[in-house]
Amino acid sequence: MIRTNNKFISFARKFKYAFRGLFVAVREEKSLMVDLIFSVVVLIIAAVINDRMQTIDWIILTMVISLVIGMELINTAIENLVDTISFKYNVDASKIKDTAAATALVFSLMAIIVGLLIFIPKFIDIFNNR
């Protein structure tokens, strides 16, 4: 008789549920899809100028992209929770959803600023060396 490790199965299920949540969010949330598309574009640009990218640049880009996507997922979870609890328009529910959306916006703006701080000097260097 084969004995399975229940802790391992429980751990594996957590990953299954997490990936399912990610795929549902990507499928249903346009803003998350936009974030993912911009992330891929940024990573492609970074790969094209890889010879000018330092390890710290890659670390920062990866962290900022992860933060934006993570915040978008939290925003989605909060909005879905509020929609589940509040069956009709509620001023407080609206504030909660708007605040969660603002959090995602702030992280997105931060990511843009960080991206510009990383890429502008590199592009200036590229154009000056032509």
C-alpha positions in Angstrom: 0.0 0.0 0.0 1.4 3.4 -1.0 1.2 6.0 1.7 0.8 9.6 0.5 2.2 12.6 2.5 -0.9 14.6 3.4 1.2 17.7 4.2 2.7 17.6 0.7 -0.8 17.2 -0.9 -2.1 20.1 1.2 0.9 22.2 0.1 0.4 21.3 -3.5 -3.3 22.3 -3.3 -2.3 25.7 -2.1 -0.3 26.3 -5.3 -3.2 24.9 -7.3 -5.6 27.4 -5.8 -3.2 30.3 -6.1 -2.6 29.6 -9.8 -6.3 29.2 -10.4 -6.8 32.6 -8.7 -4.1 34.2 -10.9 -5.7 32.8 -14.1 -9.2 33.9 -13.1 -7.9 37.4 -12.3 -6.0 37.6 -15.6 -9.0 36.4 -17.5 -11.5 38.8 -15.8 -9.5 41.9 -15.0 -8.5 44.1 -17.9 -6.2 46.3 -15.8 -4.2 43.2 -14.7 -3.9 42.2 -18.4 -2.7 45.7 -19.2 -0.1 45.5 -16.3 1.1 42.1 -17.6 1.4 43.4 -21.2 3.4 46.5 -20.0 5.6 44.2 -17.9 6.4 42.0 -20.8 7.3 45.1 -23.0 9.5 46.5 -20.2 11.3 43.1 -19.8 11.8 42.9 -23.6 13.3 46.4 -23.7 15.5 45.5 -20.8 16.6 42.3 -22.6 17.4 44.3 -25.8 19.7 46.6 -23.9 20.9 43.8 -21.6 24.6 44.9 -22.1 23.7 48.1 -20.3 21.6 46.5 -17.6 23.2 45.7 -14.2 22.0 43.0 -11.9 20.5 45.6 -9.6 18.5 47.0 -12.5 17.0 43.5 -13.1 16.3 43.0 -9.4 14.5 46.4 -9.1 12.5 45.8 -12.3 11.4 42.4 -11.2 10.5 43.7 -7.7 8.5 46.6 -9.1 6.7 44.5 -11.6 5.8 41.9 -8.9 4.6 44.7 -6.6 2.3 46.2 -9.3 0.9 42.8 -10.2 0.5 41.9 -6.5 -1.3 45.1 -5.7 -3.6 44.6 -8.7 -4.5 41.1 -7.4 -5.2 42.5 -3.9 -7.3 45.3 -5.5 -9.2 42.6 -7.4 -9.8 40.6 -4.3 -11.0 43.6 -2.3 -13.4 44.6 -5.1 -14.8 41.1 -5.3 -15.2 40.9 -1.6 -17.0 44.2 -1.4 -19.3 43.3 -4.3 -20.1 40.0 -2.5 -20.9 41.7 0.8 -22.7 44.9 -0.6 -25.7 44.0 -2.7 -26.6 47.5 -3.6 -24.7 50.9 -3.9 -23.2 51.8 -0.6 -21.0 54.9 0.0 -18.7 53.1 2.3 -18.3 50.2 -0.1 -17.5 52.7 -2.9 -14.8 54.3 -0.7 -13.3 50.9 0.0 -13.2 50.0 -3.7 -11.8 53.4 -4.7 -9.1 53.3 -2.1 -8.1 49.8 -3.2 -7.9 51.0 -6.8 -5.9 54.1 -5.7 -3.4 51.7 -4.1 -2.9 49.9 -7.4 -2.6 53.2 -9.2 0.1 54.5 -6.7 2.1 51.4 -7.3 1.7 51.6 -11.0 2.9 55.3 -11.0 5.8 54.3 -8.8 6.7 51.6 -11.3 6.6 54.1 -14.2 8.9 56.4 -12.2 11.3 53.6 -11.4 11.3 52.4 -15.0 12.1 55.9 -16.2 14.9 56.3 -13.7 16.4 53.0 -14.9 15.9 53.4 -18.6 16.4 57.1 -19.4 20.1 57.2 -18.5 20.7 54.1 -20.5 18.9 55.5 -23.5 20.8 58.8 -23.2 24.0 56.8 -23.1 23.0 54.8 -26.1 22.1 57.9 -28.2 25.2 59.8 -27.1 27.5 56.9 -28.2 26.2 56.7 -31.7 
